[in-house]
Amino acid sequence: MRAPIGTFGHATPAPDCLDELTAPVAAAVRAWSGSVPAEQILYVDTDPRWADTAVFVEHYGRDLLERSANCVVVAGKRGGETTLAACVVLSTTRADVNGLVRRQLAARKASFAPMDTATGESGMEYGGITPIGLPANWPVLVDAAVVDLPYVLVGSGRRQGKLLVPGKAFAELPGAVVLEGLGVV
């Protein structure tokens, strides 16, 4: 199948390549429900050396920069309690962690979660974390600009491979909250 964005040689519906995904991502694809069929979530095989956004777009096409999203794990702290959450923002922006994210989590302080925490709690590889398959109790804060795109390139749970996901599917993820202005320049 041809990928709807990018110049990838081949795209495979995620339900047809569960072995390429981490366990939590594969489980989420198996249990997928909502208005977007799971078959519209596509997997493209990519080289893990080029997983980071800047290098990725240099290799796979600069046009993907406007159609890619990053998923970062944040930790909100208040009164000795820590809440982990994911933020999904366009790759051309950064998550407003100290403003909108902190307020949304009702946290006194918010910061990026340590790498060991992000990977250990998500069951995914650093540099490949995706909002699909995150723990059910995590809020998934999604910038409205991500939801507005027809397809979005995002991590697959591993550094090798990416997912191409219809933008509106992000609004239907467990714990999803769509926010205007989450991604700032």
Secondary structure in CASP SS format (residue, H / E / C, confidence):
PFRMAT SS
TARGET T0000
AUTHOR 0000-0000-0000
METHOD secondary structure of the structure
MODEL  1
M C 1.00
R C 1.00
A C 1.00
P C 1.00
I C 1.00
G C 1.00
T C 1.00
F C 1.00
G C 1.00
H C 1.00
A C 1.00
T E 1.00
P E 1.00
A H 1.00
P H 1.00
D H 1.00
C C 1.00
L H 1.00
D H 1.00
E H 1.00
L C 1.00
T C 1.00
A H 1.00
P H 1.00
V H 1.00
A H 1.00
A H 1.00
A H 1.00
V H 1.00
R H 1.00
A C 1.00
W C 1.00
S C 1.00
G C 1.00
S C 1.00
V C 1.00
P C 1.00
A H 1.00
E H 1.00
Q H 1.00
I C 1.00
L E 1.00
Y E 1.00
V E 1.00
D C 1.00
T C 1.00
D C 1.00
P H 1.00
R H 1.00
W H 1.00
A C 1.00
D C 1.00
T H 1.00
A H 1.00
V H 1.00
F H 1.00
V H 1.00
E H 1.00
H H 1.00
Y H 1.00
G C 1.00
R H 1.00
D H 1.00
L H 1.00
L H 1.00
E H 1.00
R H 1.00
S E 1.00
A E 1.00
N E 1.00
C E 1.00
V E 1.00
V E 1.00
V E 1.00
A E 1.00
G E 1.00
K E 1.00
R E 1.00
G C 1.00
G C 1.00
E E 1.00
T E 1.00
T E 1.00
L E 1.00
A E 1.00
A E 1.00
C E 1.00
V E 1.00
V E 1.00
L E 1.00
S C 1.00
T C 1.00
T C 1.00
R E 1.00
A E 1.00
D C 1.00
V H 1.00
N H 1.00
G H 1.00
L H 1.00
V H 1.00
R H 1.00
R H 1.00
Q H 1.00
L C 1.00
A C 1.00
A C 1.00
R C 1.00
K E 1.00
A E 1.00
S E 1.00
F E 1.00
A C 1.00
P C 1.00
M H 1.00
D H 1.00
T H 1.00
A H 1.00
T H 1.00
G H 1.00
E H 1.00
S H 1.00
G C 1.00
M C 1.00
E C 1.00
Y C 1.00
G C 1.00
G C 1.00
I C 1.00
T C 1.00
P C 1.00
I C 1.00
G C 1.00
L C 1.00
P C 1.00
A C 1.00
N C 1.00
W C 1.00
P C 1.00
V E 1.00
L E 1.00
V E 1.00
D E 1.00
A H 1.00
A H 1.00
V H 1.00
V H 1.00
D C 1.00
L C 1.00
P C 1.00
Y C 1.00
V E 1.00
L E 1.00
V E 1.00
G E 1.00
S C 1.00
G C 1.00
R C 1.00
R C 1.00
Q C 1.00
G C 1.00
K E 1.00
L E 1.00
L E 1.00
V E 1.00
P C 1.00
G H 1.00
K H 1.00
A H 1.00
F H 1.00
A C 1.00
E C 1.00
L C 1.00
P C 1.00
G C 1.00
A E 1.00
V E 1.00
V E 1.00
L E 1.00
E C 1.00
G C 1.00
L C 1.00
G E 1.00
V E 1.00
V C 1.00
END
